[in-house]
Amino acid sequence: MTEYDTSFITKIDHKNRVVHFDQNNFKKITGSRIPSVLDKEGFGTPFAAACEMSRISGGFDGNIRTRTGDILEPVIRSYLRANANELLGKHFDLKEDDVIGVEEPVGKTICRHDHFPDGGKFGGMVDGYILVNGERAAVLEIKTTGSENKWIDENGTRNKIPVNYDLQASLYAELSGLKKIVFVAGFVRDCDYEAPHAWKPCNDNCAIIVSEKASDIYEDMSAAEDWYNTYLMNGVTPQWDENNADDIEIVDALMKGIQKPPEKDLQELMDEYMGIENKLSEYSETMNAVSEMEKAKDSLKEGIKAKMAEMLDDGQKKVMIEQNGRTFTLSASERQKISMEKLKEDGIYDNYLETSITLTLRFK
């Protein structure tokens, strides 16, 4: 479950859909965050990225897919290392005595989750490096995914790099001073997420894509830095997307986090309401039975109405039937209504449109 720190939020501006905060200890723009910052097929929105980088949000806390990725990353790296000449040799124009290898990344706790402490506003962690004769020759980027189609190019081969992964690796190549990137995509099935330790890398379930020249990331880095200065440095998030469920979930959590305890009279009303709610729950079975009978009654009522309507003669306004001491009366009446569709067709609907606010209270 994602945790939130609302202690430095100064205002949630619902009109402009932004959050204001008083804080200056920001997280860096990493390879996994830059697609979200630039709104380029990232795993989150710019609003979510700002909440995470400003430490309002604890960020994505992982799921079965990310945990599987954490388990399989070192397995794939070991597979690559053990078969480096066969899998990578042709991509590095090796001479007879050249030695190719794979460098293990510095551990998370040792590097404090950042392999680029001198990267300014940019940072992150690589999955390793490809070495030639002990020298770094390429950035290594390892991905595990159940979406093999995203890696299929127009020729039907597994040679396409998704935009967000290309951005991520290109950033790390720039920060590493390297031009070459080796992508290794491990393709897993649904059942592999349940038993990731049983998954073994091979030619069939792994694709190796070597990018000879990392994408030019200067403009993207410049835009991301402008974003950082525009929003984080000014203590405000970008707008949240009111149609994005994840953004709304964050906003709802922040609203609850900054909400002051209710005044005494409101607290008393709420306590009394919940007391009645709890009492009603004791009669839930009876209420459910009543509800089912009400539905059946409504259905029968519609059937009776339809049958009695057949008894109306032209011009007749009423039908009355006595049954077991009860009188069933069907009355026909005319009413007029304004056609909204015709008003819209005539172009005058908006002239008479008024907006009102309906308040709805829900209890869960």
N, C-alpha and C positions, 0 to 999 in steps of 0.2 A: 504494500500500500504506500502510495506517495505521501511524504510528509511535507508540510508547508510551514514557513516561518513568516508570520504576518506582523511581527513586531516593528518592522521599519516601513510598513505600508502607511502612507499618509492619506491616500484617497483612492477609492474605486469610482472612476468617472463613467457612469453607465451611459450618459448621453453621448460621449465621444468614444466609449468602449476602450478605455485605457486604464492602466493602474499606475499611480504615482508612488514613488518610494524614496526614502532617504537612506542611501547606502552607497558605498564606493568600493567595496571589496568584490570585484567581479571575477567570474570564471572566464577562461580563455575561449577564443573561437577555435574549436578543434575540428578535425576532419569530419567527425560525425555531426557536428553542429552547423557547419558552414552551409550545407544544403538547406537546412531549415531557416537559417538566417536570411538566405537569398531566395527562399521559397522555391527551391528547385528540387522537387521530388524527394524532399527530406522525410524523416520519420516523424516530424512535428511541424508546427506552424512557427512563424516568426514570433508570435506572442508567447508561445510555449518556450521557445528558445530564450527569450528575454527573461521570463520568469525563472528559468533554470540558471542562467548566467548571473542574474542578480541575487541568486540564492533564496528567492521567494519560494521556489519549488525545489524539492529534492531531486527532481528529474525523474526520468523513466527508471522504475525499479526492477525491470527485467521480467521475463516470462520464460516459458518452456523453450522457446526458440533461441533466445539469447543465452540461456544456460547451456543449451546444447552446443551453441557456438563456442562458448568458453571451454567446454570439454574437448571439442574436436580440433580447436586451433592448434594446440601443441602436437596432436596426432598428425595433422596434415603437415606441419612444419617438419616433424621427424621423417615423414614419408618423403618429403621433398629433399631433405638432407641425405637420406640413404640412397636416393636415386638421382642425385643432382646432375651427374654427367649425362645420363640418359634423357632426363626431362628438360634440362636447361642448357646443356652444352651447345646445341645448335644455335641458340639465341645469342651467344656471347663470343662467337668467333674465336674459340679457344685454340691456342697453339699446343703443341704436343706435350709440353711440360707444365702447362697451366693447370692450376687447381681451382675448382669451383666449390663453394660451400655456402652454408646458411648460418647467419649470425643470429643468436638468440636475443630477443629484446630484453632490455633492463626491466626487472620486476616492478610491479606497480608501487609497492610500498617503498622500494629503494629510491625510485625517481619521483615519488609523490604524484603519481598519475600524470606526469608530463616529461616526455623525452626531449622537449625543446625549451628549456628554462630561459634561453636568450631570444625567444621568438616574439617578444613583445606581447601584443594582444592575441597572438596565435600560438597554438600549442597542440598537444595531443600525444598519442602513443602509437608507434608503428608496430607491425606484427613481426618485424625482423628486417634483415638486409641480406641481399645476395652478395657474396664475396668472390672475387677473382684474385687469386694469389694473396689472400689476406686483406685486400682492399675492398671497400664498399663499392659495388658497381650498380646496384639497383635497390629500390625500396621494395619490400615484400608486403603485399596486402592479401590477407586470407579472409575468405567469406564462406560461411555455410548458409545454404538457402534451400528452401523447398520450391522456389520459383525458377525452375530451369529455363522457362520460356523467356525470361528477362535477359538471358545471356545468349539467346539465339539471334544471329544476324540475318540479313536479307538472303544470304546464301544457304541458310539452314544449318549453319555450323555454330558451335558454342564459342563465339569469338567477339561477342558484343559486351561492352562494359557499361552497366547502368550508370546514368548521369551522376547520382549521388556518390557512388563508389569512385568514379573517376575524379570527382571534385576532391574527395577525401584523400585519395592517394596522391593526387597532383599537389595538394597543399603540403603533404609530408615530403614529397620529392623536393619541392621548393625549399622547405625548411632544412632539408638534409643536404642541399646543394647537389642533388643528383638529377639526372634526366630520365633514367630508365626505371620502369616499374614492372614488377612481376606480380600478376594477379593469379591467385589460385582459388577457384570456386569449388567447394565441395557440395554436391547435390544430395540432399537427404529426403527420404520419404516420410510420410506421417508416422509410420511405425518406428522409424529411427529416433524420433523425438522421445518416444517412450523408453527406448533402450540405446542411448547414444554410445555407450561403451562397446556395443557389439558392432558398430559401424567401422568398416575398414576401408581406407582410401585405395583407389586403383584407377586405372585409365578410364574405366566406364563411369565412375561416379565423381571424377574430378576433371576440371578443365583448367589448363594453364594458358593464360593470355599474357604475352609480353608486349608492353607498350615501349617502343624504342625511344619515344620522346614524350615526356609528360605534357599534358595539355597546358597551354599558356594560362596561368592562373592569376596573372597580375591584376587584370580588371576585376576579377571576382574578389580577390583579396582587398582591393581598393574599395569596392562596393561594400564589403563586409565591415571594413574598418569605418567607413562613413556611417553605416548602420549603428555600429557600436557607439560612435561619438554622438550620433543624433538621439539615440534612445537611452542607452545605459548611462552615459555621462551626464545626461540631463534628467535622470531620475524618473523616466517614464517608459512604459512598454509601447510597442506598436499596438494597433487596434487588434482586439480579439475578433475572431470570425464567429459571428452569432449563429452560423450554420454548421460549425464544426463542434462535434460532441465533446472532443477532448478539451478544446478551449473553454467551453461552457462548464465542463466539470471542474476545471481549474478555478474559474470565476466563482462558481458556487462554493467551492472549498474555502476560497479566500473570504467570501462574504460571511461564512459561518465563523471563520477564524477571527475576524475583527469585530464580530457582533458583541456588544456589551450585554451583560445579564439583563433580563427584562425587569421593568419597574414592578414594584410590589403588587399593584392592582392587576397588571397583565399576568404576572406569575400566578396569582390566585385564580384568574380565569383559566389559564392553561392547566393548572393542577386539577381544577374542577372538571374541565373538559376531559382530561386523560382519565380521571376517576370514573366518569360515566362510560368512556370508551372501554375501559377495563371491565366494568360491570356488564356492558353489552356483550363482551366477548364470551361471558359465561353462558349466554343464550344463543351462541353462534349456530348450533345445530338446529334449534327451533327457528331461528331467523332464516337460515338457508332453506328450510322446508317451506316456510311461508313465502319466501322469494320465488321458489319453484312453482308454488300454487298460484302466485300472482301472475307469473308468466303464462301458466296454462289458462288462467282466467282471461287474460288479455287476448290470447289466441282465440279462445272460444267467442269472446265478445266480437272480434273482427268477423268471425264466421257468421254469427247471428246478424250482424249489421249487413253483411253482403246478402244474406238470404231475405231479410226484410226489405232491402232496397229493391229486390226484384218484384215486390208486391206493390210498389208505388205506381199508380197510374199517372198519365200525363197531367201535369198541373197539381197533382196531389202533394201536399206538404207534410203529411204525417201518417204513420202507421202505428197502431197500438194493439198489443197482444197480451192477454191475461194468461198466466201459466202458474199454477200452484200458489195462488194468492199474490203473485208478483206481477206487476205490469211492465212490459217492455215497450218503450216508446222510441220510435225512430223519427226524427224531425229533419226535414230537408230545408235548407235555407241558402240563399244566394249571398255571396260576398264578392266584393271587388278588390282587386289588388293592383298595385303598380308593377308593370313588367320591367324588371331591372335590365333584362337583355335588350329590350327595345330602347330604353333610355341610353344604353351604351351605344347601340347602333346609330341613334340620332346625335350622339356626341354631347349629350347634356347630363350624363350620369354624374360626372365629377362636380358639376355645379351644385348638386344637392347632397353630396357626400359629406358626412360629418364623422369625425373620429371621437370615440369615447374610450375610456379605460375601464375594463372590467377587472375587479379584484377577486382572485380565486385563492381560497385557503385550503391547503392540503395537509393532512396529518399522517405521518408514517412512523 
